[in-house]
Amino acid sequence: MDTIRHHGSDVPVLGLGTWQLRGAACVEAVERALTFGYRHIDTAQGYLNEAEVGEGLRRSGVARDDVFLTTKVRPREFRRRDVERSTEESLTALGVTSVDLLLMHWPNPDVPLEETLGAMRDLQDRGLVKHVGVSNFPPSLAERACELTEVFTNQVEYHPFLSQQALLRQAERYDYLVTAYSPLAQGLVSRDPVLQEIGAAHDKTPGQIALRWLVQQPRVIAIPKAASAAHQRANIAIFDFELSADEIAAIHGLDRDERLTDDMHVDWER
Ligand SMILES: NC(=O)c1ccc[n+]([C@@H]2O[C@H](COP(=O)([O-])OP(=O)(O)OC[C@H]3O[C@@H](n4cnc5c(N)ncnc54)[C@H](OP(=O)(O)O)[C@@H]3O)[C@@H](O)[C@H]2O)c1
């Protein structure tokens, strides 16, 4: 598994997404992924699976310190005291003493950014959280966040059908990572003829091509969700080949501004 050195941590460039994984299936998926070599897991308060993610982690036998663990604070918990309480609840559910990364899950215009990020910084000072970041922040808001604190990442939807060039330029300027969620476009990449053709040339699937295209870009990491063993294995088998500059350009050409997850509070043009 390749890693990126960022803000003093080694982050595996590919993590396991866990949205919609629940109950025993979640425990099993997390445990199995870790035995396959995954070392980066993404969860959130809103996924209602933090306890199962923690259980999968313990059952795998992989040392806690060897796994990069992310969770996210729900927007309704953005007041100072709520950030503290809900994060402590997340740690209890996960069964860990700290997380590697804590994100604001979505912007919430009802709570000042200063208040939420200030509370998250205090959690860092207390050692409960190693890094802080944001998710679903458009450029203008991400810029404000970067002026208030050291932002580790902005986790956003990013796949071949949705360009993120503006955020990538900003990530360079403010030294944050872009974490690509829905990197397989929730399965849509499998049907794309360009990705199929490039895949055939490398003996890889369209999904593997999409993931390779993401992690080959500077500052980009990806968190595909996969419940099945076959999909989990496929998604980490992307470190034994490289895409050419022409192939990368062809995949950038697939952008059709297709956003699969949206929220009416976010103005992506800004
Ligand atoms: N911050 C946010 O607001 C936000 C929003 C959305 C997602 N996320 C994070 O990003 C993660 C990934 O995004 P996502 O779940 O929306 O979509 P995704 O990872 O693009 O796609 C997941 C879907 O693709 C299938 N799949 C996985 N590997 C495959 C493969 N090798 N070949 C064919 N199909 C494959 C999965 O099936 P199986 O599960 O059946 O294997 C599942 O149906 C989430 O789980 C979550 O952790 C964050």
The ligand as an SDF file (V2000), in Angstrom:
LIG
                    3D

 48 52  0  0  0  0  0  0  0  0999 V2000
  -18.0150   12.9910    3.1690 N   0  0  0  0  0  0  0  0  0  0  0  0
  -19.1460   12.6500    2.5780 C   0  0  0  0  0  0  0  0  0  0  0  0
  -20.1390   13.4000    2.5930 O   0  0  0  0  0  0  0  0  0  0  0  0
  -19.2340   11.3410    1.8720 C   0  0  0  0  0  0  0  0  0  0  0  0
  -20.2790   11.1140    0.9600 C   0  0  0  0  0  0  0  0  0  0  0  0
  -20.3110    9.8850    0.2850 C   0  0  0  0  0  0  0  0  0  0  0  0
  -19.3290    8.9290    0.5520 C   0  0  0  0  0  0  0  0  0  0  0  0
  -18.3410    9.1750    1.4820 N   0  0  0  0  0  0  0  0  0  0  0  0
  -17.2980    8.1670    1.8150 C   0  0  0  0  0  0  0  0  0  0  0  0
  -16.7540    7.6390    0.6270 O   0  0  0  0  0  0  0  0  0  0  0  0
  -16.9350    6.2300    0.5940 C   0  0  0  0  0  0  0  0  0  0  0  0
  -17.0820    5.7290   -0.8320 C   0  0  0  0  0  0  0  0  0  0  0  0
  -18.1350    6.3750   -1.5130 O   0  0  0  0  0  0  0  0  0  0  0  0
  -19.4800    5.6350   -1.9590 P   0  0  0  0  0  0  0  0  0  0  0  0
  -19.7640    4.5400   -1.0180 O   0  0  0  0  0  0  0  0  0  0  0  0
  -20.4990    6.7000   -2.1400 O   0  0  0  0  0  0  0  0  0  0  0  0
  -19.1930    5.1010   -3.4330 O   0  0  0  0  0  0  0  0  0  0  0  0
  -18.0560    4.2880   -4.2160 P   0  0  0  0  0  0  0  0  0  0  0  0
  -16.9670    3.8830   -3.3060 O   0  0  0  0  0  0  0  0  0  0  0  0
  -17.7350    5.0840   -5.4310 O   0  0  0  0  0  0  0  0  0  0  0  0
  -18.8750    3.0080   -4.7320 O   0  0  0  0  0  0  0  0  0  0  0  0
  -19.3270    2.0070   -3.8720 C   0  0  0  0  0  0  0  0  0  0  0  0
  -20.1190    1.0030   -4.7190 C   0  0  0  0  0  0  0  0  0  0  0  0
  -19.2470    0.4340   -5.7010 O   0  0  0  0  0  0  0  0  0  0  0  0
  -19.2320   -0.9780   -5.5340 C   0  0  0  0  0  0  0  0  0  0  0  0
  -17.8610   -1.4450   -5.7540 N   0  0  0  0  0  0  0  0  0  0  0  0
  -16.8150   -1.3650   -4.9030 C   0  0  0  0  0  0  0  0  0  0  0  0
  -15.7090   -1.8880   -5.4470 N   0  0  0  0  0  0  0  0  0  0  0  0
  -16.0660   -2.3170   -6.6890 C   0  0  0  0  0  0  0  0  0  0  0  0
  -15.3630   -2.9620   -7.7250 C   0  0  0  0  0  0  0  0  0  0  0  0
  -14.0740   -3.2600   -7.5850 N   0  0  0  0  0  0  0  0  0  0  0  0
  -16.0320   -3.2760   -8.8590 N   0  0  0  0  0  0  0  0  0  0  0  0
  -17.3380   -2.9580   -8.9930 C   0  0  0  0  0  0  0  0  0  0  0  0
  -18.0600   -2.3410   -8.0350 N   0  0  0  0  0  0  0  0  0  0  0  0
  -17.4310   -2.0280   -6.8990 C   0  0  0  0  0  0  0  0  0  0  0  0
  -19.6700   -1.2630   -4.1150 C   0  0  0  0  0  0  0  0  0  0  0  0
  -20.2300   -2.5370   -4.0320 O   0  0  0  0  0  0  0  0  0  0  0  0
  -20.0870   -3.5250   -2.7510 P   0  0  0  0  0  0  0  0  0  0  0  0
  -20.1620   -2.6850   -1.5330 O   0  0  0  0  0  0  0  0  0  0  0  0
  -21.2230   -4.4660   -2.9270 O   0  0  0  0  0  0  0  0  0  0  0  0
  -18.7730   -4.2410   -2.8070 O   0  0  0  0  0  0  0  0  0  0  0  0
  -20.6700   -0.1320   -3.9030 C   0  0  0  0  0  0  0  0  0  0  0  0
  -21.9160   -0.4710   -4.4620 O   0  0  0  0  0  0  0  0  0  0  0  0
  -18.1800    6.0330    1.4640 C   0  0  0  0  0  0  0  0  0  0  0  0
  -18.3370    4.6880    1.8720 O   0  0  0  0  0  0  0  0  0  0  0  0
  -17.8720    6.9810    2.5870 C   0  0  0  0  0  0  0  0  0  0  0  0
  -16.9060    6.4120    3.4890 O   0  0  0  0  0  0  0  0  0  0  0  0
  -18.2750   10.3800    2.1200 C   0  0  0  0  0  0  0  0  0  0  0  0
  1  2  1  0
  2  3  2  0
  2  4  1  0
  4  5  1  0
  4 48  2  0
  5  6  2  0
  6  7  1  0
  7  8  2  0
  8  9  1  0
  8 48  1  0
  9 10  1  0
  9 46  1  0
 10 11  1  0
 11 12  1  0
 11 44  1  0
 12 13  1  0
 13 14  1  0
 14 15  2  0
 14 16  1  0
 14 17  1  0
 17 18  1  0
 18 19  2  0
 18 20  1  0
 18 21  1  0
 21 22  1  0
 22 23  1  0
 23 24  1  0
 23 42  1  0
 24 25  1  0
 25 26  1  0
 25 36  1  0
 26 27  1  0
 26 35  1  0
 27 28  2  0
 28 29  1  0
 29 30  1  0
 29 35  2  0
 30 31  1  0
 30 32  2  0
 32 33  1  0
 33 34  2  0
 34 35  1  0
 36 37  1  0
 36 42  1  0
 37 38  1  0
 38 39  2  0
 38 40  1  0
 38 41  1  0
 42 43  1  0
 44 45  1  0
 44 46  1  0
 46 47  1  0
M  CHG  2   8   1  16  -1
M  END
$$$$
